[in-house]
Amino acid sequence: MVSGMEYPYEGLLVNETENGFHMVPLNQKGLVLAQKIEKMTADPDKAFFIPKETIDSVTIKNLALLNSKDKRISIKAGDKNYLLIGRKTESTIAYHADNFAKFVEKYSK
């Protein structure tokens, strides 16, 4: 799960395939003081796909100097730049930690 910045949703489920990135927006109802995956619902009608051939770069860095649990992710595709924050672990999503670690390893510089 990643949190979107400056987008009309609170988070994204990101599924990387051999053809690109499939993104499913997540929304949290009510006042959002802290984003919690267990309070979010998927909005598959607003899902979008970023084809591999349009992706110019994927950059992953630590969100802050002393914070290695959260990552800043930038996906540049043509004239769009998707800026995201990814959490290393999500306690309610068992598969997230391993898959996110592989994603970070693949794109970290």
Sine and cosine of phi, psi and omega as CSV:
sin_phi,cos_phi,sin_psi,cos_psi,sin_omega,cos_omega
0.00,0.00,0.69,-0.72,0.09,-1.00
-0.80,-0.60,0.48,-0.88,0.02,-1.00
-0.99,-0.12,0.77,-0.64,0.03,-1.00
-1.00,0.10,0.57,-0.82,0.07,-1.00
-0.91,-0.41,0.73,-0.69,0.02,-1.00
0.90,0.44,0.54,0.84,0.02,-1.00
-0.78,-0.62,0.32,-0.95,-0.04,-1.00
-0.99,0.14,0.60,0.80,0.03,-1.00
-0.45,-0.89,0.31,-0.95,-0.04,-1.00
-1.00,-0.02,-0.34,0.94,-0.01,-1.00
-0.28,-0.96,0.09,-1.00,0.02,-1.00
-0.67,-0.74,0.65,-0.76,0.27,-0.96
-1.00,-0.01,0.82,-0.58,-0.05,-1.00
-0.93,-0.38,0.82,-0.58,0.04,-1.00
-0.86,-0.51,0.94,-0.34,0.04,-1.00
-1.00,0.07,0.79,-0.61,0.07,-1.00
-0.87,-0.49,0.07,-1.00,0.04,-1.00
-0.92,0.40,-0.27,0.96,-0.03,-1.00
-0.99,-0.17,-0.15,0.99,-0.01,-1.00
0.55,-0.84,-0.41,-0.91,-0.02,-1.00
-0.93,-0.38,0.82,-0.57,0.11,-0.99
-0.98,-0.18,0.83,-0.56,-0.07,-1.00
-0.89,-0.45,0.79,-0.61,0.05,-1.00
-0.90,-0.44,0.91,-0.42,0.00,-1.00
-0.90,0.45,0.58,-0.82,0.08,-1.00
-0.88,-0.48,0.69,-0.72,0.02,-1.00
-0.83,-0.56,0.52,-0.85,0.03,-1.00
-0.84,-0.55,0.83,-0.55,-0.05,-1.00
-0.98,0.21,0.45,-0.89,0.06,-1.00
0.99,0.16,-0.20,-0.98,0.01,-1.00
-0.93,0.36,0.80,-0.60,-0.06,-1.00
-0.97,-0.25,0.99,-0.12,0.08,-1.00
-1.00,0.00,-0.58,0.82,0.06,-1.00
-0.61,-0.79,0.73,-0.68,0.00,-1.00
-0.98,0.18,0.84,-0.55,0.00,-1.00
-0.78,-0.62,0.83,-0.56,-0.06,-1.00
-0.85,0.53,-0.58,0.81,-0.03,-1.00
-0.93,0.36,-0.25,0.97,0.03,-1.00
-0.98,-0.19,0.01,1.00,-0.05,-1.00
-0.99,-0.14,0.47,-0.88,0.09,-1.00
-0.83,-0.56,0.59,-0.81,0.00,-1.00
-0.97,0.25,0.55,-0.84,0.05,-1.00
-0.85,-0.52,0.97,0.24,-0.10,-1.00
-0.89,0.46,-0.37,0.93,0.04,-1.00
-0.92,0.40,-0.36,0.93,-0.01,-1.00
-0.96,-0.27,0.22,0.98,0.02,-1.00
-0.89,0.45,0.49,-0.87,0.04,-1.00
-0.62,-0.78,0.28,-0.96,-0.08,-1.00
-0.80,-0.60,0.69,-0.72,0.09,-1.00
-0.93,-0.37,0.96,-0.27,-0.03,-1.00
-0.89,0.46,0.61,-0.79,-0.03,-1.00
-0.81,0.58,-0.64,0.77,-0.06,-1.00
-0.94,0.35,-0.27,0.96,0.03,-1.00
-1.00,-0.09,-0.14,0.99,-0.05,-1.00
-0.99,0.15,0.88,-0.47,0.02,-1.00
-0.99,0.11,-0.64,0.77,0.00,-1.00
-0.30,-0.95,0.42,-0.91,0.14,-0.99
-0.76,-0.64,0.86,-0.51,-0.03,-1.00
-0.85,-0.52,0.73,-0.69,0.03,-1.00
-0.78,-0.63,0.79,-0.62,0.04,-1.00
-0.64,-0.77,0.29,-0.96,0.09,-1.00
-0.87,0.49,0.61,-0.79,0.00,-1.00
-0.90,0.44,-0.67,0.74,0.02,-1.00
-0.67,-0.74,0.31,-0.95,-0.07,-1.00
-0.81,0.58,-0.69,0.73,-0.05,-1.00
-0.97,-0.23,0.27,0.96,-0.04,-1.00
-0.85,-0.52,0.98,-0.19,0.03,-1.00
-0.99,-0.13,-0.01,1.00,0.01,-1.00
-0.99,0.16,-0.48,0.88,0.00,-1.00
-0.92,-0.39,0.66,-0.75,-0.04,-1.00
-0.88,-0.48,0.58,-0.82,0.10,-0.99
-0.99,-0.12,0.84,-0.55,-0.07,-1.00
-0.88,-0.47,0.77,-0.64,0.06,-1.00
-0.85,-0.53,0.84,-0.54,0.07,-1.00
-0.91,-0.42,0.93,-0.37,0.01,-1.00
-0.98,-0.18,0.81,-0.58,-0.01,-1.00
-0.64,-0.77,0.97,-0.23,-0.03,-1.00
0.89,0.45,-0.81,-0.59,-0.02,-1.00
-1.00,-0.01,0.11,0.99,0.00,-1.00
-0.95,-0.32,0.58,-0.82,0.06,-1.00
-0.75,-0.66,0.93,-0.37,0.00,-1.00
-1.00,-0.02,0.90,-0.43,0.01,-1.00
-0.97,-0.25,0.85,-0.52,-0.12,-0.99
-0.73,-0.68,0.34,-0.94,0.15,-0.99
-0.86,-0.50,0.81,-0.58,0.00,-1.00
-0.93,-0.37,0.71,-0.70,0.06,-1.00
-1.00,-0.05,0.66,-0.75,-0.02,-1.00
-0.89,0.46,-0.62,0.78,0.00,-1.00
-0.73,-0.69,0.52,-0.85,0.14,-0.99
-0.75,-0.66,0.94,-0.35,-0.14,-0.99
-0.87,0.49,-0.45,0.90,-0.04,-1.00
-1.00,-0.09,0.02,1.00,0.03,-1.00
-0.83,-0.55,0.99,-0.14,-0.13,-0.99
-0.86,0.51,-0.63,0.78,-0.09,-1.00
-0.99,0.15,-0.18,0.98,-0.14,-0.99
-0.89,0.45,-0.74,0.67,-0.11,-0.99
-0.84,0.54,-0.75,0.67,-0.01,-1.00
-0.91,0.41,-0.71,0.70,-0.03,-1.00
-0.93,0.38,-0.63,0.78,0.01,-1.00
-0.93,0.38,-0.61,0.79,0.04,-1.00
-0.87,0.49,-0.68,0.73,0.04,-1.00
-0.90,0.44,-0.66,0.75,0.02,-1.00
-0.88,0.47,-0.73,0.68,0.00,-1.00
-0.89,0.46,-0.70,0.71,0.00,-1.00
-0.87,0.49,-0.63,0.78,-0.04,-1.00
-0.92,0.39,-0.62,0.79,-0.14,-0.99
-0.94,-0.35,-0.12,0.99,0.00,-1.00
-0.93,0.36,0.55,-0.83,0.02,-1.00
-0.87,-0.50,0.00,0.00,0.00,0.00
